[in-house]
Amino acid sequence: MRQRNDAPLRSDAQRNRERILEVALEELTRCADAPLSSIAKKAGVGQGTFYRNFPNRESLVLEVYRYEVQQVSDAARELLATRAPDQALREWMDRLAQYAMAKAGLAEAMRRTTSAHGTLAKLGRGSVASAVETLLKANEEAGTIRPGVTPDDFVLAIAGLWQIDPHGDWHTRAGRLMDIVMDGLRTGAPGA
């Protein structure tokens, strides 16, 4: 992150910002309406420091969301570097499911924040779509999935993930859904 004059943040300022984001993630995941003053206090920063970094709830929630989505997106390349393409895709799907279920409170905060600005999907679409595209391309080249599957096809196929109750037995249900999606992707694969 850079200051307004485009100079890098001092190390203490960067640590403060990161601490605020860590606490905000925890608190917003727990409760979508977590008070900003409580987040600042738990992060160990004053109100001035907090509002210099995040002038309002919207800016904080959007930054937490962007950071978390980037973590999920980055996992695609990490997995492809160490696993076969189809294993990487399936493990990435598990990470996406875990993220979606563990961050139910954050998702609610995002829905509230973005209701006036359009859809939630628009905010994270770039990095997630890029991760999906990378995984699908690696699998298509390896012959482990049917040819021609687009990122939009994939997102539609896993859309049921967001219908699973995060307070129930989500792990079993999400795993079963992701297995069904993988089975569908493998059907018609040249290497199958």
C-alpha positions in Angstrom: 0.0 0.0 0.0 1.2 3.5 -0.8 0.5 6.8 0.7 -1.3 9.5 -1.3 2.0 11.0 -2.5 2.9 7.5 -3.8 5.6 7.0 -1.3 5.7 3.5 0.4 4.2 3.3 3.9 6.6 3.3 6.8 7.1 -0.1 8.3 5.1 0.8 11.5 2.3 2.2 9.4 2.2 -0.9 7.2 2.1 -3.1 10.4 -0.8 -1.1 11.7 -2.7 -1.5 8.5 -2.1 -5.2 8.4 -3.1 -5.6 12.0 -6.3 -3.7 11.3 -7.1 -6.0 8.3 -6.4 -9.1 10.4 -8.6 -8.0 13.2 -11.3 -6.8 10.8 -11.3 -10.2 9.0 -11.8 -12.0 12.3 -14.4 -9.6 13.6 -16.4 -9.2 10.4 -16.4 -13.0 9.9 -17.8 -13.4 13.4 -20.3 -10.5 13.0 -21.2 -8.5 9.9 -22.0 -5.4 12.1 -18.8 -5.4 14.2 -18.3 -1.8 15.3 -15.3 -0.1 13.7 -14.3 1.3 17.1 -14.1 -2.2 18.4 -11.9 -3.3 15.5 -9.6 -0.4 16.0 -9.3 -1.1 19.7 -8.6 -4.9 19.2 -6.0 -3.9 16.6 -4.3 -1.7 19.1 -4.6 1.5 17.0 -6.2 4.8 17.7 -9.2 6.1 15.9 -7.0 8.5 13.8 -4.8 5.7 12.6 -7.8 3.6 11.8 -9.6 6.2 9.8 -6.4 7.3 8.0 -6.2 3.8 6.6 -9.9 3.1 6.2 -12.1 6.3 6.1 -15.3 4.3 6.4 -16.8 0.8 6.8 -17.1 0.3 3.1 -13.4 0.9 2.4 -12.4 -1.6 5.2 -14.8 -4.3 4.2 -13.8 -4.0 0.5 -10.1 -4.2 1.4 -10.6 -7.3 3.6 -12.6 -8.9 0.9 -10.0 -8.1 -1.8 -7.2 -9.5 0.3 -9.1 -12.8 1.1 -10.1 -13.3 -2.5 -6.5 -12.8 -3.6 -5.4 -15.5 -1.2 -7.9 -18.0 -2.7 -6.9 -16.9 -6.2 -3.1 -17.2 -5.5 -3.6 -20.8 -4.3 -4.3 -21.9 -7.9 -0.8 -21.3 -9.1 0.7 -22.7 -5.9 -1.3 -25.9 -6.3 -0.5 -26.2 -10.0 3.2 -26.0 -9.1 3.1 -29.0 -6.8 0.2 -31.2 -8.1 -1.2 -32.7 -11.2 -3.7 -30.3 -12.9 -6.8 -32.3 -11.9 -5.7 -32.7 -8.3 -4.8 -28.9 -8.2 -8.3 -28.0 -9.5 -10.1 -30.3 -7.0 -8.0 -29.0 -4.1 -8.6 -25.5 -5.1 -12.3 -26.2 -5.2 -12.0 -27.4 -1.6 -10.2 -24.2 -0.6 -12.9 -22.1 -2.3 -15.6 -24.0 -0.4 -13.7 -23.6 2.9 -13.3 -19.9 2.2 -17.0 -19.5 1.4 -18.2 -21.3 4.5 -15.7 -19.9 6.9 -16.3 -16.3 5.8 -20.1 -16.4 6.0 -20.1 -13.3 8.2 -17.7 -11.5 5.9 -20.0 -12.4 3.0 -22.9 -10.8 4.8 -20.9 -7.7 5.5 -20.0 -7.6 1.7 -23.6 -8.0 0.7 -24.5 -5.0 2.9 -21.6 -2.9 1.7 -22.1 -3.7 -2.0 -25.8 -3.5 -2.2 -25.6 0.1 -3.4 -22.7 -0.5 -5.7 -23.7 -3.6 -7.7 -23.0 -7.2 -7.3 -20.5 -8.9 -5.1 -19.3 -10.9 -8.0 -17.9 -7.9 -9.8 -15.5 -7.1 -7.0 -13.6 -10.4 -7.0 -14.3 -11.6 -10.5 -10.9 -10.6 -12.0 -8.6 -12.6 -9.7 -10.9 -15.5 -9.2 -11.8 -15.7 -12.9 -8.0 -15.6 -13.6 -7.4 -18.5 -11.2 -10.2 -20.6 -12.6 -9.0 -19.9 -16.2 -5.4 -20.9 -15.2 -6.7 -24.2 -13.6 -9.0 -25.0 -16.5 -6.4 -24.3 -19.1 -3.8 -26.6 -17.3 -6.4 -29.3 -17.1 -7.5 -29.0 -20.7 -3.9 -29.1 -21.9 -3.3 -32.2 -19.7 -6.5 -33.8 -21.1 -8.0 -34.3 -17.6 -11.2 -32.3 -18.3 -13.5 -32.0 -21.3 -12.4 -29.3 -23.8 -14.0 -25.9 -24.0 -15.1 -25.4 -20.4 -15.1 -21.7 -19.7 -14.6 -19.9 -16.3 -18.3 -18.9 -16.6 -19.3 -22.5 -17.1 -17.3 -23.5 -14.0 -18.7 -20.8 -11.8 -22.3 -21.8 -12.8 -21.4 -25.4 -12.0 -20.2 -24.6 -8.5 -22.9 -22.0 -7.8 -24.6 -24.5 -5.4 -21.7 -23.9 -3.0 -23.3 -20.6 -2.0 -26.6 -22.3 -1.1 -25.0 -24.6 1.5 -25.7 -23.6 5.2 -22.3 -22.7 6.7 -23.7 -23.6 10.2 -24.6 -27.2 9.2 -22.5 -30.1 7.9 -21.1 -27.9 5.1 -17.8 -29.8 4.7 -19.5 -33.1 3.7 -22.1 -31.4 1.4 -19.5 -29.1 -0.2 -17.1 -32.0 -0.8 -19.9 -34.1 -2.4 -20.9 -31.1 -4.6 -17.3 -30.5 -5.7 -16.8 -34.2 -6.5 -19.9 -34.1 -8.7 -18.6 -31.1 -10.5 -15.2 -32.8 -11.0 -16.9 -35.9 -12.3 -18.8 -33.7 -14.8 -15.6 -31.9 -15.9 -13.8 -35.2 -16.5 -16.6 -36.6 -18.6 -15.5 -36.3 -22.2 -11.9 -35.6 -21.4 -9.4 -36.9 -24.0 -7.3 -38.6 -21.3 -10.3 -40.2 -19.6 
